[in-house]
Amino acid sequence: MHNPLVTDDDQLAVLRRGLDQLEALLADVRPDALEDPTPCTDWTVRDLVDHVVATPTRFARMLRDEPIDWSAPTPPAGDDPAGAFHEHADDLMDAWREHSGAGDVDWQCAELAVHTWDLATATHAGTGGLDPAVAERGLAFMQANLTPDNRGPVFGPEQPAPDGADAYGRIAAFAGRAV
């Protein structure tokens, strides 16, 4: 739902912060942690890194009305996941600027926030210093659009968030993660 009081610049600033903080987490992933488990069932840290590095490009293609093969395997992130993510994040920001007025960044914020929590949890980085606006936008989007019928294999049933959970813990719980 588009809020007319929120400008495209405001939205893009939140999206940029979400991208930047995920890039910082990616830069801190140690090579010896790549085979560690994550809160995403059946995904290692490497699988999660590959997924998040590819995500901004997929969103940019959607904004440009370019075809996306969702069944294609996720490409490996390579030796510099943070660098690759940065390039893909810049491409997403360019696509948003090219298609201003295309809607809200909330879907991207939801994806970024959930996987930021996943990666922070898997790498023991924590979420206390992250921008809550990214997760709050994403959570509002998910609460408005994610129903028990369309959760599919990606999102499990909503889990309870612990008392005092930050915005990232709340969105993770809503996405079916045990927080």
Secondary structure as a PSIPRED ss2 file (coil, helix, strand):
# PSIPRED VFORMAT (PSIPRED V4.0)

   1 M C   1.000  0.000  0.000
   2 H C   1.000  0.000  0.000
   3 N C   1.000  0.000  0.000
   4 P C   1.000  0.000  0.000
   5 L C   1.000  0.000  0.000
   6 V C   1.000  0.000  0.000
   7 T C   1.000  0.000  0.000
   8 D H   0.000  1.000  0.000
   9 D H   0.000  1.000  0.000
  10 D H   0.000  1.000  0.000
  11 Q H   0.000  1.000  0.000
  12 L H   0.000  1.000  0.000
  13 A H   0.000  1.000  0.000
  14 V H   0.000  1.000  0.000
  15 L H   0.000  1.000  0.000
  16 R H   0.000  1.000  0.000
  17 R H   0.000  1.000  0.000
  18 G H   0.000  1.000  0.000
  19 L H   0.000  1.000  0.000
  20 D H   0.000  1.000  0.000
  21 Q H   0.000  1.000  0.000
  22 L H   0.000  1.000  0.000
  23 E H   0.000  1.000  0.000
  24 A H   0.000  1.000  0.000
  25 L H   0.000  1.000  0.000
  26 L H   0.000  1.000  0.000
  27 A H   0.000  1.000  0.000
  28 D C   1.000  0.000  0.000
  29 V C   1.000  0.000  0.000
  30 R C   1.000  0.000  0.000
  31 P H   0.000  1.000  0.000
  32 D H   0.000  1.000  0.000
  33 A H   0.000  1.000  0.000
  34 L C   1.000  0.000  0.000
  35 E C   1.000  0.000  0.000
  36 D C   1.000  0.000  0.000
  37 P E   0.000  0.000  1.000
  38 T C   1.000  0.000  0.000
  39 P C   1.000  0.000  0.000
  40 C C   1.000  0.000  0.000
  41 T C   1.000  0.000  0.000
  42 D C   1.000  0.000  0.000
  43 W C   1.000  0.000  0.000
  44 T E   0.000  0.000  1.000
  45 V H   0.000  1.000  0.000
  46 R H   0.000  1.000  0.000
  47 D H   0.000  1.000  0.000
  48 L H   0.000  1.000  0.000
  49 V H   0.000  1.000  0.000
  50 D H   0.000  1.000  0.000
  51 H H   0.000  1.000  0.000
  52 V H   0.000  1.000  0.000
  53 V H   0.000  1.000  0.000
  54 A H   0.000  1.000  0.000
  55 T H   0.000  1.000  0.000
  56 P H   0.000  1.000  0.000
  57 T H   0.000  1.000  0.000
  58 R H   0.000  1.000  0.000
  59 F H   0.000  1.000  0.000
  60 A H   0.000  1.000  0.000
  61 R H   0.000  1.000  0.000
  62 M H   0.000  1.000  0.000
  63 L H   0.000  1.000  0.000
  64 R C   1.000  0.000  0.000
  65 D C   1.000  0.000  0.000
  66 E C   1.000  0.000  0.000
  67 P C   1.000  0.000  0.000
  68 I C   1.000  0.000  0.000
  69 D C   1.000  0.000  0.000
  70 W C   1.000  0.000  0.000
  71 S C   1.000  0.000  0.000
  72 A C   1.000  0.000  0.000
  73 P C   1.000  0.000  0.000
  74 T C   1.000  0.000  0.000
  75 P C   1.000  0.000  0.000
  76 P C   1.000  0.000  0.000
  77 A C   1.000  0.000  0.000
  78 G C   1.000  0.000  0.000
  79 D C   1.000  0.000  0.000
  80 D C   1.000  0.000  0.000
  81 P H   0.000  1.000  0.000
  82 A H   0.000  1.000  0.000
  83 G H   0.000  1.000  0.000
  84 A H   0.000  1.000  0.000
  85 F H   0.000  1.000  0.000
  86 H H   0.000  1.000  0.000
  87 E H   0.000  1.000  0.000
  88 H H   0.000  1.000  0.000
  89 A H   0.000  1.000  0.000
  90 D H   0.000  1.000  0.000
  91 D H   0.000  1.000  0.000
  92 L H   0.000  1.000  0.000
  93 M H   0.000  1.000  0.000
  94 D H   0.000  1.000  0.000
  95 A H   0.000  1.000  0.000
  96 W H   0.000  1.000  0.000
  97 R H   0.000  1.000  0.000
  98 E H   0.000  1.000  0.000
  99 H C   1.000  0.000  0.000
 100 S C   1.000  0.000  0.000
 101 G C   1.000  0.000  0.000
 102 A C   1.000  0.000  0.000
 103 G C   1.000  0.000  0.000
 104 D C   1.000  0.000  0.000
 105 V C   1.000  0.000  0.000
 106 D H   0.000  1.000  0.000
 107 W H   0.000  1.000  0.000
 108 Q H   0.000  1.000  0.000
 109 C H   0.000  1.000  0.000
 110 A H   0.000  1.000  0.000
 111 E H   0.000  1.000  0.000
 112 L H   0.000  1.000  0.000
 113 A H   0.000  1.000  0.000
 114 V H   0.000  1.000  0.000
 115 H H   0.000  1.000  0.000
 116 T H   0.000  1.000  0.000
 117 W H   0.000  1.000  0.000
 118 D H   0.000  1.000  0.000
 119 L H   0.000  1.000  0.000
 120 A H   0.000  1.000  0.000
 121 T H   0.000  1.000  0.000
 122 A H   0.000  1.000  0.000
 123 T C   1.000  0.000  0.000
 124 H C   1.000  0.000  0.000
 125 A C   1.000  0.000  0.000
 126 G C   1.000  0.000  0.000
 127 T C   1.000  0.000  0.000
 128 G C   1.000  0.000  0.000
 129 G C   1.000  0.000  0.000
 130 L C   1.000  0.000  0.000
 131 D C   1.000  0.000  0.000
 132 P H   0.000  1.000  0.000
 133 A H   0.000  1.000  0.000
 134 V H   0.000  1.000  0.000
 135 A H   0.000  1.000  0.000
 136 E H   0.000  1.000  0.000
 137 R H   0.000  1.000  0.000
 138 G H   0.000  1.000  0.000
 139 L H   0.000  1.000  0.000
 140 A H   0.000  1.000  0.000
 141 F H   0.000  1.000  0.000
 142 M H   0.000  1.000  0.000
 143 Q H   0.000  1.000  0.000
 144 A H   0.000  1.000  0.000
 145 N H   0.000  1.000  0.000
 146 L C   1.000  0.000  0.000
 147 T C   1.000  0.000  0.000
 148 P C   1.000  0.000  0.000
 149 D C   1.000  0.000  0.000
 150 N C   1.000  0.000  0.000
 151 R C   1.000  0.000  0.000
 152 G C   1.000  0.000  0.000
 153 P C   1.000  0.000  0.000
 154 V C   1.000  0.000  0.000
 155 F C   1.000  0.000  0.000
 156 G C   1.000  0.000  0.000
 157 P C   1.000  0.000  0.000
 158 E C   1.000  0.000  0.000
 159 Q C   1.000  0.000  0.000
 160 P C   1.000  0.000  0.000
 161 A C   1.000  0.000  0.000
 162 P C   1.000  0.000  0.000
 163 D C   1.000  0.000  0.000
 164 G C   1.000  0.000  0.000
 165 A C   1.000  0.000  0.000
 166 D C   1.000  0.000  0.000
 167 A H   0.000  1.000  0.000
 168 Y H   0.000  1.000  0.000
 169 G H   0.000  1.000  0.000
 170 R H   0.000  1.000  0.000
 171 I H   0.000  1.000  0.000
 172 A H   0.000  1.000  0.000
 173 A H   0.000  1.000  0.000
 174 F H   0.000  1.000  0.000
 175 A C   1.000  0.000  0.000
 176 G C   1.000  0.000  0.000
 177 R C   1.000  0.000  0.000
 178 A C   1.000  0.000  0.000
 179 V C   1.000  0.000  0.000
